[in-house]
Amino acid sequence: MASLPTSAATSAPTSIMTPSGPTPPDDEPTIRYTRVDELFQVLNRVPGDVLIVTHVRPRNFSTMERERDSRRRRFRFRYYASSQVLVITLPTWVHEQLHAHLYWHFMQKLVRIGVEDSWVSIGSPTYRTPGHPSGDVGESDSSGGPEPERLGPNEWPTLVIEAGDSKSLNLLRQDMRWWFDASNHKVKIVLLAKFDRSRREIRLENWEEEAQVVRPGATTTRSVAANTLAPVLRQSITITQNAASPPSYNVVRGALVLSFRLLFLKDPGPGEGDFAFSIPELRVYAERVWSVV
């Protein structure tokens, strides 16, 4: 079961407080849970798209879920039961464009090759670790999978997209690991989209899993299974806005490519193949994100 780094789980103040002012990279606003009404007061004042809450027991989290749903708030939860840490995503305009427009481009590609009826858009439902009703909980930004293989309320997506505005890249990578582990590796691709205001750039990371293999002749003090899966960064792409009028966008490290085989759980047929987001498409995507900054 995935867990947050110890530093994130122990850095909270002793009482609930409102995060204020800009925070350094990887230093998300963090509070200690006391009461659900106080938590929602804080959520109304968080400046970015993330808040970390510590000391959240399973019954506290259940109360938060009920309260969120009754208030019809759009917060997304990632709950780590073992460390009693809750990461709350508060969608900003930038946050939503980061994942939604990327997913829209993907759907257009499905239409172009005529496989849209073999794909189900899942969105951001609540996923719980199998067999553990009081265990970890996760909700994605965008997700989907092949139909009928991943159609149904208990089926995991093959594609998950997670976005971050003020949310750090390190925390997004923790999200990525959670999806692979909690789904028992049913999630096949996790895309991360991180917006960096100071650098005027978007960073896209394409993560998959592959089997770890022990080097021939290597001597280790622990047993490592040859078929142990581990996340692998397949691509890292940056899109930088140039300060011009009108602005332009520079894409580094080429097109974004998603594996057909991993997404659809089968080899591509005639007219099918991997999904490539071209450099011009990535520029359009970046322009759409910056339009709401």
C-alpha positions in Angstrom: 0.0 0.0 0.0 1.4 3.4 -1.0 2.2 6.0 1.7 3.3 9.6 1.7 6.8 10.4 2.6 7.4 10.8 6.3 8.2 14.5 6.0 4.7 15.2 4.6 3.0 13.2 7.4 4.8 14.9 10.3 5.2 18.5 9.3 1.8 19.8 10.4 1.3 22.5 13.0 -0.3 21.5 16.3 -3.6 23.3 15.5 -5.6 24.0 12.4 -4.5 27.2 10.6 -4.9 28.9 7.3 -2.1 28.5 4.8 -1.0 32.0 3.7 1.4 33.4 1.2 3.4 31.6 -1.5 5.0 28.3 -0.4 8.4 27.1 -1.5 8.5 24.2 -4.0 7.5 20.8 -2.5 6.2 22.6 0.6 2.4 22.3 0.2 0.2 23.9 2.8 -0.3 21.4 5.6 -2.7 21.4 8.5 -3.7 19.0 11.3 -7.2 17.8 11.4 -9.5 18.8 14.3 -13.1 19.2 13.1 -14.8 18.9 9.8 -16.4 22.4 10.0 -13.0 24.0 10.6 -11.5 22.1 7.7 -14.1 23.4 5.3 -13.4 27.0 6.6 -9.7 26.5 5.7 -10.6 25.0 2.3 -12.4 28.1 1.4 -9.2 30.1 1.8 -6.6 27.9 0.3 -4.9 29.9 -2.5 -3.7 27.0 -4.7 -5.0 23.6 -5.8 -3.8 21.4 -2.9 -4.0 21.1 0.9 -2.5 18.3 3.0 -4.3 17.3 6.1 -2.6 15.1 8.8 -4.0 13.0 11.7 -7.1 11.9 9.7 -8.5 8.7 11.1 -10.7 6.5 8.9 -13.9 7.7 10.6 -12.8 11.3 10.1 -12.3 10.7 6.5 -15.8 9.1 6.2 -17.2 12.2 7.8 -15.3 14.4 5.3 -16.6 12.4 2.3 -20.2 12.8 3.5 -19.8 16.5 4.2 -18.2 17.1 0.8 -21.0 15.3 -1.0 -23.8 17.0 0.9 -22.2 20.4 0.1 -21.7 19.4 -3.5 -18.1 20.5 -3.4 -15.7 19.4 -6.2 -12.7 18.6 -4.0 -10.8 15.4 -4.9 -9.4 13.2 -2.2 -6.3 11.0 -1.9 -6.3 9.3 1.4 -3.4 7.3 2.8 -4.9 5.2 5.6 -1.6 3.9 7.1 -0.2 7.4 7.6 -3.6 9.0 8.2 -2.7 11.7 5.6 -5.3 13.2 3.3 -4.3 15.1 0.2 -7.1 17.3 -1.0 -7.1 18.7 -4.6 -9.0 22.0 -5.1 -9.5 22.4 -8.8 -8.4 25.8 -10.1 -9.0 27.0 -13.7 -5.4 26.1 -14.6 -5.6 22.7 -12.9 -8.7 21.8 -14.8 -7.3 22.9 -18.2 -4.1 21.0 -17.6 -5.8 17.6 -17.5 -9.2 18.2 -19.3 -7.7 19.6 -22.5 -5.1 16.9 -22.7 -7.8 14.3 -22.3 -9.9 16.0 -25.0 -7.0 15.8 -27.4 -6.7 12.1 -26.7 -10.4 11.5 -27.3 -10.1 13.3 -30.7 -7.4 10.7 -31.6 -9.8 7.9 -30.7 -12.4 9.4 -33.0 -9.9 9.7 -35.9 -9.1 6.0 -36.0 -12.7 5.0 -35.2 -12.2 3.3 -31.8 -14.1 5.8 -29.6 -16.9 3.2 -29.1 -14.3 0.8 -27.6 -13.3 3.3 -24.9 -15.1 4.5 -21.8 -14.4 7.8 -20.2 -14.4 7.2 -16.4 -13.7 10.7 -15.1 -12.9 10.9 -11.4 -14.9 8.4 -9.4 -13.8 7.2 -5.9 -11.4 4.2 -5.9 -10.7 2.2 -2.8 -8.0 -0.4 -2.3 -9.5 -3.8 -2.9 -10.6 -5.7 0.2 -9.9 -2.7 2.5 -13.1 -0.7 3.0 -11.2 1.5 5.5 -8.0 1.7 3.5 -6.6 4.0 0.9 -8.9 6.1 -1.3 -8.1 7.9 -4.6 -9.8 10.1 -7.1 -8.2 11.1 -10.4 -8.5 14.2 -12.5 -9.2 12.4 -15.8 -9.3 8.7 -16.6 -10.6 6.1 -19.0 -10.2 2.5 -20.2 -11.2 0.0 -22.9 -14.8 -1.2 -23.2 -15.9 -3.8 -22.2 -12.7 -4.8 -20.3 -12.8 -1.7 -17.9 -16.5 -0.9 -18.0 -18.2 -1.0 -14.6 -18.2 0.6 -11.2 -15.4 -1.6 -9.8 -13.1 -1.5 -12.8 -9.8 0.5 -12.8 -8.9 2.7 -15.8 -5.9 2.0 -18.0 -5.1 5.7 -18.4 -5.0 8.2 -15.5 -4.1 11.9 -15.9 -3.1 14.0 -12.8 -2.6 17.7 -12.9 -0.8 20.2 -10.6 -1.0 24.0 -10.4 0.6 24.8 -7.0 0.7 21.1 -6.3 4.3 19.9 -6.5 5.8 17.5 -9.0 6.9 15.3 -6.1 3.4 15.0 -4.9 2.1 14.3 -8.4 4.6 11.5 -8.6 3.3 10.1 -5.3 -0.1 10.1 -6.9 1.3 8.2 -9.9 2.8 5.5 -7.6 -0.5 5.2 -5.8 -2.4 4.4 -8.9 -0.1 1.7 -10.0 0.1 0.1 -6.6 -3.6 0.5 -5.4 -4.9 -0.9 -8.7 -2.7 -3.9 -8.4 -1.1 -2.7 -11.7 -4.4 -2.5 -13.6 -3.6 1.1 -14.3 -1.1 1.1 -17.2 -0.3 4.7 -18.0 -0.2 7.7 -15.7 0.2 11.1 -17.3 1.4 14.0 -15.1 0.8 17.6 -16.1 2.6 20.2 -13.9 2.3 23.9 -14.3 5.2 26.1 -13.2 4.4 29.8 -13.1 7.9 31.0 -12.2 9.4 29.1 -15.2 6.4 29.8 -17.5 6.3 26.1 -18.4 4.2 23.0 -18.4 6.0 19.7 -17.7 4.4 16.5 -19.0 5.6 13.1 -17.7 4.5 9.8 -19.2 4.8 7.0 -16.7 4.5 3.2 -17.3 5.6 0.1 -15.4 8.1 -2.5 -16.3 9.5 -5.6 -14.7 12.6 -5.2 -12.6 15.4 -7.7 -13.6 18.3 -8.6 -11.3 21.7 -8.1 -13.1 23.5 -11.4 -13.9 26.0 -12.2 -11.2 24.7 -9.4 -8.9 25.0 -10.2 -5.2 22.2 -8.8 -3.0 21.2 -9.1 0.6 17.5 -9.4 -0.2 15.4 -11.4 -2.6 14.2 -9.5 -5.6 11.5 -11.1 -7.8 12.3 -10.8 -11.5 8.7 -9.9 -12.3 8.4 -7.1 -9.8 6.9 -4.1 -11.5 8.2 -0.6 -11.0 7.3 2.8 -12.5 9.4 4.0 -15.4 9.5 7.5 -16.8 9.0 7.0 -20.5 8.9 10.6 -21.5 9.5 14.0 -20.0 8.3 17.0 -22.1 8.5 20.7 -21.3 6.4 23.4 -23.0 7.7 26.9 -22.3 5.9 30.1 -23.0 8.1 32.7 -24.6 7.4 36.3 -23.5 6.5 37.7 -26.8 3.4 39.4 -28.3 1.6 37.3 -29.2 3.3 34.6 -27.0 4.8 31.5 -28.6 5.4 28.0 -27.1 8.6 26.0 -27.3 8.3 22.2 -27.0 11.3 20.3 -25.8 11.8 16.5 -26.3 9.3 16.0 -29.1 5.8 14.5 -29.3 4.0 12.8 -26.5 3.3 9.1 -27.4 0.9 6.8 -25.6 1.0 3.1 -26.1 -2.1 1.6 -27.8 -1.3 -1.8 -26.4 -1.2 -0.6 -22.8 -4.4 1.5 -23.2 -6.5 -1.1 -25.0 -4.9 -4.2 -23.5 -4.3 -5.7 -27.0 -2.1 -5.2 -30.0 -3.2 -2.6 -32.5 -5.1 -3.8 -35.6 -5.2 -2.4 -39.1 -5.3 1.4 -39.1 -4.5 1.5 -35.4 -1.4 2.4 -33.5 0.2 4.4 -30.7 -1.3 7.8 -30.0 1.0 10.7 -30.8 0.5 14.3 -29.6 2.4 16.3 -32.2 4.4 19.4 -31.3 1.7 21.7 -32.9 -0.9 19.9 -30.9 1.1 20.4 -27.7 1.4 24.1 -28.5 -2.3 24.4 -28.9 -2.7 22.6 -25.6 -0.3 25.0 -23.8 -2.1 28.0 -25.3 -5.4 26.7 -23.9 -3.9 26.3 -20.5 -2.3 29.8 -20.5 -5.6 31.3 -21.6 -7.0 30.9 -18.0 -3.9 32.1 -16.2 
